[in-house]
Amino acid sequence: MCSCMCPKVKEEVNFSECENMAGTKKMSEEFEANTMDSLVDMPLATIDIRDDCGITDVPQVNLERSEENEYKDQMKRKKKNKDYQPNYFLSIPITNKEVTKGIKILQNAVIQQDKRLAKAMTGDGSFHITLLVMKLNDDEVNIGIDALLELKPFIEEILQGKHLILPFEGVDTFRNQVGFVKLAEGDHMNPLLEIAEAAKRTFQEKGISAGESRSFKPHLTFMKLSQVPWLRKVGVKKIDPKFYEKFISHRFGEEMLHRIDLCSMLKKKQSNGYYHCESSIVIGKRPIGIRDLINEALQRERMVLKSKVKQIKELLFQPETQAKIRRELFEGRSINNNNQENDVDFSATLT
């Protein structure tokens, strides 16, 4: 009897194992899908997507947590971050034609290998490095503009009159979902990190929800799969490394930091493809164009007006000023009352 039952028991065990494997696979696919759903179409600042998903580079032997637990953790993080959805960011625009031309060549090389990825490419007018992300309501936009203007002297103090040159070299991805051109290592990294920290501190001191808990990782995004949700439905779930292997060590050129913009993630982009810009600061003595000159003039006027408004407020709060205002208002009422009485008497005599 034992010999008859063993095959059946073995068959039931195998069937149970298959069910478990199928469930694990389903959970894995669901986890991956939810991970992608969280990658909204906005600049991915200060992140490595592996960190965003709670995945770190640890030895395989330590990866004993079930994918079910990974999925639950992902849902907890997603719920926790629901209230903080950045809608504005500080952008370092990339305008050097050598750099943008190199990125376009990279993008075309990827598209030639898979034409479905064309829609996942970042427009050449949108190339930038994200310095800081934040959440602003309509009333806080002007506060954000003030914070940006106040950031300029801190940046000038960090740079000490020197130009900050940002060299781009090589290509990488965040978890095979976001393709980016890397910022090469070098002496430029420390001042850039200091500027990012100064920006975070300046905006937070204004009461603005800015920055993230993750460390700042500057990068120049050239493609994002999350921009084209239907790609997953046709089987494109990852960026194949072979698509960009020829550019792993490619030098794309350099960008000199000359401007920082406060941009909206949600408002309609400009005609050139760049983000809607609320305000800008010009850094250094780089030759600048008409737009930069206009921005500088507007910002100077804004600072002058802001200073005058501050002086008026301080004047109004002085006791002697308030006493004078009350006195003049009281005298004005007395004169008006006397005039009204005189009008009445005059009318009475006429009748």
The 8 nearest C-alpha neighbors of each residue, nearest first, counted from 0:
[[1, 3, 2, 4, 5, 6, 7, 8],
 [0, 2, 4, 3, 5, 6, 8, 7],
 [1, 3, 0, 5, 4, 6, 7, 8],
 [4, 2, 0, 1, 5, 6, 7, 8],
 [5, 3, 1, 7, 2, 6, 8, 0],
 [4, 6, 8, 7, 2, 3, 9, 1],
 [7, 5, 9, 8, 4, 10, 3, 2],
 [6, 8, 10, 4, 9, 5, 11, 3],
 [9, 7, 5, 11, 10, 6, 4, 12],
 [8, 10, 6, 12, 7, 11, 5, 13],
 [9, 11, 7, 13, 8, 12, 6, 14],
 [12, 10, 14, 8, 13, 9, 15, 7],
 [13, 11, 15, 9, 14, 10, 16, 8],
 [12, 14, 16, 10, 15, 11, 17, 9],
 [13, 15, 11, 17, 12, 16, 10, 18],
 [16, 14, 12, 18, 17, 13, 11, 19],
 [17, 15, 13, 19, 18, 14, 20, 12],
 [18, 16, 20, 14, 15, 19, 21, 13],
 [17, 19, 15, 21, 16, 20, 22, 14],
 [20, 18, 16, 22, 17, 21, 23, 15],
 [21, 19, 17, 23, 22, 18, 16, 24],
 [22, 20, 24, 18, 19, 23, 17, 25],
 [21, 23, 19, 25, 20, 24, 26, 18],
 [22, 24, 26, 20, 21, 25, 19, 27],
 [25, 23, 27, 21, 26, 22, 20, 28],
 [26, 24, 22, 28, 27, 23, 29, 21],
 [25, 27, 29, 23, 24, 28, 30, 22],
 [28, 26, 24, 30, 25, 29, 23, 31],
 [27, 29, 31, 25, 30, 26, 32, 24],
 [30, 28, 26, 32, 27, 31, 25, 33],
 [31, 29, 27, 33, 70, 28, 32, 26],
 [30, 32, 34, 28, 29, 33, 27, 35],
 [31, 33, 29, 35, 34, 30, 28, 36],
 [34, 32, 36, 30, 35, 31, 29, 37],
 [33, 35, 31, 32, 37, 36, 30, 52],
 [34, 36, 32, 38, 37, 33, 31, 225],
 [37, 35, 33, 38, 34, 32, 39, 225],
 [36, 38, 35, 34, 39, 33, 77, 225],
 [39, 37, 35, 36, 225, 40, 34, 41],
 [38, 40, 37, 41, 225, 36, 226, 35],
 [41, 39, 226, 225, 38, 42, 223, 264],
 [40, 42, 39, 264, 43, 38, 265, 86],
 [43, 41, 44, 129, 40, 264, 88, 220],
 [44, 42, 41, 46, 45, 129, 220, 38],
 [43, 45, 129, 46, 42, 132, 131, 130],
 [46, 44, 215, 216, 214, 217, 213, 43],
 [47, 45, 44, 48, 216, 43, 213, 215],
 [46, 48, 49, 50, 173, 51, 45, 216],
 [49, 47, 51, 173, 50, 46, 174, 52],
 [48, 50, 54, 52, 47, 51, 174, 53],
 [49, 51, 53, 48, 52, 47, 54, 55],
 [52, 50, 48, 49, 53, 47, 46, 54],
 [51, 53, 49, 50, 54, 48, 73, 34],
 [52, 54, 50, 51, 49, 55, 73, 72],
 [55, 53, 49, 52, 50, 56, 51, 48],
 [56, 54, 57, 49, 50, 53, 52, 58],
 [55, 57, 58, 54, 49, 59, 50, 62],
 [56, 58, 55, 59, 61, 62, 60, 54],
 [59, 57, 60, 61, 56, 62, 55, 63],
 [58, 60, 62, 61, 57, 63, 56, 55],
 [59, 61, 58, 62, 63, 57, 64, 56],
 [62, 60, 59, 63, 58, 57, 64, 56],
 [63, 61, 59, 60, 64, 58, 57, 65],
 [62, 64, 61, 65, 60, 59, 66, 68],
 [65, 63, 62, 66, 68, 69, 61, 67],
 [64, 66, 67, 68, 63, 69, 62, 23],
 [65, 67, 69, 68, 70, 27, 64, 26],
 [66, 68, 70, 65, 69, 71, 26, 23],
 [69, 67, 71, 70, 66, 65, 72, 64],
 [70, 68, 66, 72, 67, 71, 73, 65],
 [69, 71, 73, 67, 30, 68, 72, 66],
 [72, 70, 68, 74, 73, 69, 67, 75],
 [71, 73, 75, 69, 74, 70, 68, 76],
 [72, 74, 70, 76, 71, 75, 77, 69],
 [73, 75, 77, 71, 72, 76, 78, 70],
 [76, 74, 72, 78, 77, 73, 79, 71],
 [77, 75, 79, 73, 78, 74, 80, 72],
 [76, 78, 74, 80, 75, 79, 73, 81],
 [79, 77, 81, 75, 76, 80, 74, 82],
 [78, 80, 76, 77, 81, 75, 82, 83],
 [79, 81, 83, 77, 82, 78, 76, 84],
 [82, 80, 78, 83, 79, 77, 84, 76],
 [81, 83, 80, 84, 79, 78, 85, 77],
 [84, 82, 80, 81, 85, 134, 208, 79],
 [83, 85, 82, 81, 86, 134, 80, 133],
 [86, 84, 134, 133, 87, 132, 83, 135],
 [85, 87, 264, 134, 263, 133, 84, 265],
 [88, 86, 263, 133, 264, 262, 85, 132],
 [89, 87, 132, 262, 131, 133, 261, 90],
 [90, 88, 261, 131, 130, 260, 129, 262],
 [89, 91, 129, 260, 259, 128, 130, 92],
 [90, 92, 259, 128, 127, 258, 129, 93],
 [93, 91, 127, 90, 94, 126, 128, 258],
 [92, 94, 127, 126, 95, 91, 254, 99],
 [93, 95, 96, 92, 99, 254, 98, 126],
 [96, 94, 98, 97, 254, 93, 99, 253],
 [97, 95, 99, 98, 100, 94, 101, 93],
 [96, 98, 100, 95, 99, 252, 101, 251],
 [99, 97, 251, 252, 101, 96, 95, 100],
 [98, 100, 96, 102, 101, 97, 103, 95],
 [101, 99, 103, 97, 102, 98, 96, 104],
 [102, 100, 104, 98, 99, 103, 251, 97],
 [101, 103, 105, 99, 104, 100, 106, 98],
 [104, 102, 106, 100, 105, 101, 107, 99],
 [103, 105, 101, 107, 102, 106, 108, 100],
 [106, 104, 102, 108, 103, 107, 101, 109],
 [107, 105, 103, 109, 108, 104, 102, 110],
 [106, 108, 110, 104, 109, 105, 111, 103],
 [107, 109, 105, 111, 106, 110, 104, 112],
 [110, 108, 106, 242, 112, 107, 111, 105],
 [111, 109, 114, 113, 107, 112, 108, 117],
 [112, 110, 108, 109, 113, 114, 107, 106],
 [111, 113, 110, 109, 114, 242, 108, 107],
 [114, 112, 110, 115, 111, 116, 109, 117],
 [113, 115, 110, 116, 117, 111, 112, 109],
 [114, 116, 113, 117, 118, 110, 230, 119],
 [117, 115, 119, 114, 118, 110, 113, 120],
 [118, 116, 119, 115, 110, 114, 120, 113],
 [117, 119, 116, 120, 227, 115, 226, 121],
 [120, 118, 116, 223, 222, 117, 224, 226],
 [121, 119, 222, 118, 117, 221, 122, 223],
 [120, 122, 221, 222, 123, 125, 119, 220],
 [121, 123, 125, 124, 120, 272, 126, 221],
 [122, 124, 125, 126, 121, 99, 103, 272],
 [125, 123, 272, 273, 122, 271, 126, 94],
 [126, 124, 273, 122, 123, 272, 127, 121],
 [127, 125, 93, 123, 124, 92, 219, 122],
 [128, 126, 92, 93, 91, 219, 90, 125],
 [127, 129, 91, 219, 90, 218, 130, 217],
 [130, 128, 90, 44, 131, 89, 127, 91],
 [129, 131, 89, 195, 90, 128, 91, 44],
 [132, 130, 89, 88, 210, 129, 44, 199],
 [133, 131, 88, 210, 209, 87, 85, 89],
 [134, 132, 209, 85, 87, 208, 88, 210],
 [133, 135, 85, 86, 208, 87, 84, 209],
 [136, 134, 139, 140, 133, 137, 87, 86],
 [135, 137, 139, 138, 140, 134, 86, 87],
 [138, 136, 139, 140, 135, 141, 142, 134],
 [137, 139, 136, 140, 141, 142, 135, 143],
 [140, 138, 142, 136, 135, 141, 137, 143],
 [139, 141, 143, 142, 137, 138, 135, 144],
 [142, 140, 144, 143, 139, 145, 138, 137],
 [141, 143, 139, 145, 140, 144, 146, 205],
 [142, 144, 140, 146, 141, 145, 139, 147],
 [143, 145, 141, 147, 146, 142, 278, 140],
 [146, 144, 142, 148, 143, 147, 149, 141],
 [145, 147, 143, 149, 144, 148, 202, 150],
 [146, 148, 150, 144, 149, 145, 143, 151],
 [149, 147, 145, 150, 146, 151, 144, 280],
 [148, 150, 146, 147, 151, 145, 152, 201],
 [149, 151, 147, 148, 153, 152, 146, 198],
 [150, 152, 154, 153, 149, 148, 155, 280],
 [153, 151, 155, 154, 150, 156, 149, 148],
 [154, 152, 156, 150, 151, 155, 157, 197],
 [155, 153, 157, 151, 156, 152, 194, 158],
 [154, 156, 152, 158, 157, 153, 159, 151],
 [155, 157, 153, 159, 154, 158, 152, 160],
 [158, 156, 154, 155, 159, 153, 190, 194],
 [157, 159, 155, 161, 160, 156, 154, 190],
 [160, 158, 156, 161, 157, 155, 154, 162],
 [159, 161, 158, 155, 162, 283, 156, 157],
 [162, 160, 158, 159, 163, 283, 155, 157],
 [161, 163, 164, 283, 160, 255, 158, 256],
 [162, 164, 256, 255, 187, 161, 165, 158],
 [165, 163, 255, 254, 162, 256, 166, 253],
 [164, 166, 254, 253, 255, 163, 167, 187],
 [167, 165, 253, 183, 252, 182, 164, 254],
 [168, 166, 182, 251, 183, 181, 252, 253],
 [167, 169, 250, 183, 249, 181, 251, 182],
 [168, 170, 248, 247, 249, 181, 180, 246],
 [171, 169, 180, 247, 181, 179, 246, 168],
 [170, 172, 179, 178, 180, 181, 169, 173],
 [173, 171, 178, 175, 177, 179, 174, 176],
 [172, 174, 48, 177, 175, 47, 176, 49],
 [173, 175, 176, 49, 172, 48, 177, 47],
 [174, 176, 238, 172, 237, 173, 177, 178],
 [177, 175, 174, 237, 224, 173, 238, 223],
 [178, 176, 223, 173, 172, 222, 175, 179],
 [179, 177, 172, 222, 221, 220, 171, 223],
 [178, 180, 220, 219, 221, 171, 170, 172],
 [181, 179, 170, 219, 169, 218, 220, 171],
 [182, 180, 218, 169, 168, 170, 167, 183],
 [181, 183, 167, 166, 218, 168, 184, 180],
 [184, 182, 168, 167, 166, 181, 185, 169],
 [185, 183, 182, 188, 186, 187, 166, 181],
 [184, 186, 187, 188, 183, 189, 166, 182],
 [185, 187, 188, 189, 184, 190, 191, 164],
 [188, 186, 185, 189, 190, 191, 163, 164],
 [187, 189, 191, 186, 190, 185, 192, 184],
 [188, 190, 192, 191, 187, 193, 186, 185],
 [191, 189, 193, 192, 188, 187, 194, 157],
 [192, 190, 194, 188, 193, 189, 195, 187],
 [191, 193, 195, 189, 194, 190, 188, 196],
 [192, 194, 190, 196, 191, 195, 197, 189],
 [195, 193, 197, 191, 192, 196, 154, 198],
 [194, 196, 192, 198, 193, 197, 130, 191],
 [195, 197, 193, 199, 198, 194, 200, 192],
 [198, 196, 194, 200, 199, 195, 201, 193],
 [199, 197, 195, 201, 196, 200, 194, 202],
 [200, 198, 196, 202, 197, 201, 210, 203],
 [199, 201, 197, 203, 198, 202, 204, 196],
 [202, 200, 198, 204, 199, 203, 197, 146],
 [203, 201, 205, 204, 199, 207, 200, 146],
 [202, 204, 207, 206, 200, 205, 201, 199],
 [205, 203, 201, 206, 202, 200, 207, 199],
 [204, 206, 202, 203, 207, 201, 146, 142],
 [207, 205, 203, 204, 208, 202, 209, 142],
 [206, 208, 203, 205, 202, 209, 135, 134],
 [209, 207, 134, 133, 203, 206, 210, 135],
 [210, 208, 133, 207, 132, 203, 199, 202],
 [211, 209, 132, 131, 199, 133, 212, 208],
 [210, 212, 213, 209, 45, 132, 214, 131],
 [211, 213, 214, 210, 215, 45, 46, 209],
 [214, 212, 211, 215, 45, 46, 50, 210],
 [213, 215, 45, 216, 212, 46, 211, 47],
 [216, 214, 45, 217, 213, 46, 192, 44],
 [215, 217, 45, 46, 214, 218, 47, 44],
 [218, 216, 215, 128, 45, 182, 129, 219],
 [217, 219, 181, 128, 182, 179, 180, 220],
 [218, 220, 180, 179, 128, 127, 221, 181],
 [221, 219, 179, 222, 178, 218, 180, 177],
 [220, 222, 121, 179, 178, 120, 219, 180],
 [221, 223, 120, 178, 121, 119, 220, 177],
 [224, 222, 177, 119, 225, 226, 176, 178],
 [223, 225, 226, 119, 176, 227, 177, 222],
 [224, 226, 223, 227, 228, 38, 40, 35],
 [227, 225, 224, 119, 223, 40, 228, 118],
 [226, 228, 225, 229, 224, 230, 119, 118],
 [229, 227, 230, 225, 231, 226, 224, 232],
 [230, 228, 232, 231, 227, 233, 235, 234],
 [231, 229, 235, 233, 232, 228, 227, 234],
 [232, 230, 235, 234, 236, 229, 233, 228],
 [231, 233, 229, 230, 234, 235, 228, 236],
 [234, 232, 230, 231, 235, 229, 236, 115],
 [233, 235, 231, 232, 236, 230, 237, 229],
 [236, 234, 231, 230, 237, 233, 232, 238],
 [237, 235, 231, 234, 230, 238, 176, 224],
 [236, 238, 175, 176, 235, 239, 224, 174],
 [237, 239, 175, 176, 240, 236, 242, 178],
 [238, 240, 241, 242, 237, 175, 243, 244],
 [241, 239, 242, 243, 244, 238, 175, 171],
 [240, 242, 244, 239, 243, 245, 238, 109],
 [243, 241, 109, 240, 239, 244, 112, 108],
 [242, 244, 246, 241, 245, 240, 109, 247],
 [243, 245, 241, 247, 246, 242, 240, 170],
 [246, 244, 243, 247, 249, 248, 242, 241],
 [247, 245, 249, 244, 243, 248, 169, 170],
 [246, 248, 169, 170, 244, 245, 249, 243],
 [249, 247, 169, 246, 168, 250, 170, 245],
 [248, 250, 246, 169, 168, 247, 251, 245],
 [251, 249, 168, 252, 167, 169, 248, 166],
 [250, 252, 98, 167, 101, 168, 249, 97],
 [253, 251, 98, 167, 250, 166, 97, 254],
 [254, 252, 166, 165, 167, 164, 255, 98],
 [255, 253, 165, 164, 95, 256, 166, 93],
 [254, 256, 164, 163, 257, 165, 253, 162],
 [257, 255, 163, 258, 254, 164, 282, 91],
 [258, 256, 282, 281, 255, 283, 285, 259],
 [259, 257, 281, 282, 280, 256, 91, 260],
 [258, 260, 91, 280, 90, 279, 89, 281],
 [261, 259, 279, 90, 89, 262, 278, 276],
 [260, 262, 89, 278, 277, 276, 88, 279],
 [263, 261, 276, 88, 275, 87, 260, 277],
 [264, 262, 87, 265, 275, 266, 86, 274],
 [263, 265, 86, 87, 41, 266, 262, 274],
 [264, 266, 263, 86, 267, 87, 41, 275],
 [265, 267, 263, 275, 264, 268, 274, 262],
 [268, 266, 275, 265, 269, 274, 263, 264],
 [269, 267, 274, 275, 273, 272, 266, 270],
 [268, 270, 273, 272, 271, 275, 274, 267],
 [269, 271, 272, 268, 273, 124, 267, 274],
 [272, 270, 269, 273, 124, 268, 125, 274],
 [273, 271, 124, 269, 270, 125, 268, 122],
 [274, 272, 125, 124, 269, 271, 268, 275],
 [273, 275, 268, 269, 262, 276, 263, 272],
 [276, 274, 268, 263, 262, 269, 266, 267],
 [275, 277, 262, 278, 261, 274, 260, 263],
 [278, 276, 261, 262, 275, 279, 144, 260],
 [277, 279, 261, 276, 260, 144, 280, 294],
 [280, 278, 260, 259, 261, 294, 281, 258],
 [279, 281, 259, 258, 282, 148, 260, 151],
 [282, 280, 258, 257, 279, 283, 259, 291],
 [283, 281, 257, 258, 280, 256, 284, 155],
 [282, 284, 285, 257, 281, 162, 160, 155],
 [285, 283, 286, 282, 257, 287, 281, 162],
 [284, 286, 283, 287, 257, 282, 255, 281],
 [287, 285, 284, 288, 257, 283, 291, 292],
 [288, 286, 291, 285, 292, 289, 290, 284],
 [287, 289, 291, 290, 292, 286, 293, 285],
 [288, 290, 292, 291, 293, 287, 294, 295],
 [291, 289, 293, 292, 288, 294, 287, 295],
 [290, 292, 294, 288, 293, 289, 287, 295],
 [291, 293, 289, 295, 294, 290, 296, 288],
 [294, 292, 296, 290, 291, 295, 297, 289],
 [295, 293, 291, 297, 292, 296, 298, 290],
 [294, 296, 292, 298, 293, 297, 291, 299],
 [297, 295, 293, 299, 298, 294, 292, 300],
 [298, 296, 300, 294, 299, 295, 301, 293],
 [297, 299, 301, 295, 300, 296, 294, 302],
 [300, 298, 302, 296, 301, 297, 295, 303],
 [301, 299, 303, 297, 298, 302, 304, 296],
 [300, 302, 298, 304, 299, 303, 305, 297],
 [301, 303, 305, 299, 300, 304, 306, 298],
 [304, 302, 300, 306, 305, 301, 299, 307],
 [305, 303, 307, 301, 306, 302, 308, 300],
 [304, 306, 302, 308, 303, 307, 301, 309],
 [305, 307, 309, 303, 304, 308, 302, 310],
 [308, 306, 310, 304, 309, 305, 311, 303],
 [309, 307, 311, 305, 310, 306, 304, 312],
 [308, 310, 306, 312, 307, 311, 305, 313],
 [311, 309, 307, 313, 308, 312, 314, 306],
 [312, 310, 314, 308, 313, 309, 315, 307],
 [313, 311, 315, 309, 314, 310, 308, 316],
 [312, 314, 310, 316, 311, 315, 309, 317],
 [313, 315, 311, 312, 317, 316, 310, 320],
 [316, 314, 312, 313, 317, 320, 311, 321],
 [315, 317, 313, 314, 312, 318, 321, 320],
 [316, 318, 320, 314, 315, 319, 321, 313],
 [319, 317, 321, 320, 322, 316, 315, 323],
 [320, 318, 322, 321, 317, 323, 324, 316],
 [321, 319, 323, 317, 322, 318, 315, 324],
 [320, 322, 324, 318, 323, 319, 325, 317],
 [323, 321, 319, 325, 320, 324, 318, 326],
 [322, 324, 326, 320, 321, 325, 319, 327],
 [323, 325, 321, 327, 326, 322, 328, 320],
 [326, 324, 328, 322, 323, 327, 329, 321],
 [327, 325, 323, 329, 324, 328, 322, 330],
 [328, 326, 330, 324, 329, 325, 331, 323],
 [327, 329, 331, 325, 326, 330, 324, 332],
 [330, 328, 326, 332, 331, 327, 325, 333],
 [331, 329, 333, 327, 332, 328, 326, 334],
 [332, 330, 328, 334, 329, 333, 327, 335],
 [331, 333, 335, 329, 330, 334, 336, 328],
 [334, 332, 330, 336, 335, 331, 337, 329],
 [335, 333, 337, 331, 336, 332, 338, 330],
 [334, 336, 332, 338, 333, 337, 339, 331],
 [337, 335, 339, 333, 338, 334, 332, 340],
 [338, 336, 334, 340, 339, 335, 341, 333],
 [339, 337, 341, 335, 336, 340, 342, 334],
 [338, 340, 342, 336, 337, 341, 335, 343],
 [341, 339, 343, 337, 342, 338, 336, 344],
 [340, 342, 338, 344, 343, 339, 345, 337],
 [341, 343, 339, 345, 340, 344, 338, 346],
 [342, 344, 340, 346, 341, 345, 347, 339],
 [345, 343, 347, 341, 346, 342, 340, 348],
 [346, 344, 342, 348, 347, 343, 341, 349],
 [345, 347, 343, 349, 344, 348, 342, 350],
 [346, 348, 344, 350, 349, 345, 343, 342],
 [349, 347, 345, 350, 346, 344, 343, 342],
 [348, 350, 346, 347, 345, 344, 343, 342],
 [349, 347, 348, 346, 345, 344, 343, 342]]
